[in-house]
Amino acid sequence: MADTLRPQWPADLIEKAAGIRLLALDVDGVMTDGTLLFSASGDEIKGFNILDGLGIKQVMAAGINVAVITGRRSPLTEKRMNDLGIPHLMQGREDKKVALRELAAQLEIMPSQIAYMGDDLPDLPAIRYAGLGITVPNGYWLVRQQADFCTSAAGGSGAVREACELLLCACGQLNASLQPYLEQD
């Protein structure tokens, strides 16, 4: 049963999201705005949105696995995912569908139990493989066209949080995840 305290998502989207057991995320363009920043000394700089981090923690607390699959390797990505407690980090994986299939086999879940969130062509096969394909409004047009759901928030601006809330709502955990913040003394 879907939560009552929630944004208005279509019933067919809630139904598709109800059985999700794994949320797999791309990094650049989804967890960040997709901009690659480098210092004068060549050090990479990434900006991650704090809203996304709390959403990820709420989803994991509700029993949904979280994984990150990215084509690039970055110590900053590794640090952020470790800080969040994300158990599955697959960096340097150009073929994200293959990585997602490996992870599904490891976790013994079906494609219909996977939500994959990406923004560009390397993500498209994984989006099409997953039971619920999610993208962002600043993603590539073909990815937006093929995904089941496009967030209102842009990548790097709370889009992951929006996807997390959809999953929490669909599994009946959104109200419970928000309740501690609504309690009054």
C-alpha positions, 0 to 999 in steps of 0.5 A: 500500500502506498503512503499517503504523505507523498508527491503525486506519482501515477499509479502505474509508476508506483506499481512498477516501483513497489517490488524494487530491491536494488537502486543502482545509480550512475554518478556524473550527471545523476549524483552530480550535475555532470560538470568535471572540475579540476584544480590548477594542480589537476586534482578533481573536484566533485559536488554531491548534493546532501539531499541525495545522501539522506534519501539514499540512507532512508532507502537503505534503512527501508531494506533496499540495496543501493549500488553505484555503477560508474564508467569513471574511477574517482577517489572522491566518488569512493570517499562519498560512497563510503561515507554514505555506507553504500555497499556496492561500488563498481567504478571503471565500468563502461558497460553498465548493463553487464555490471548490473547483471553481475550485481543482480546475479550476486544479489539473486534478484530479477531485473524487475526488482532493479531501479537504475538511474542514469543520464547518458547513452552509456546508461541506456542499456542498464535503464532498459534492462532494469524493471524501473528506468529513471533519468533526470531532466538534464539527461540526454534526450534519448535516455529521457525518452526511454526511461520510465520516470524522469525526476523533476530535479536535475542531476546533482540537485536532489534528483536521487532524493526524488527517486528514493522517495518514489521507492519509499512511497511504493514500498509503504515506507515514506511516511515512516521515514519522514515521521521522525522529522515531523514529531513535535516535543 
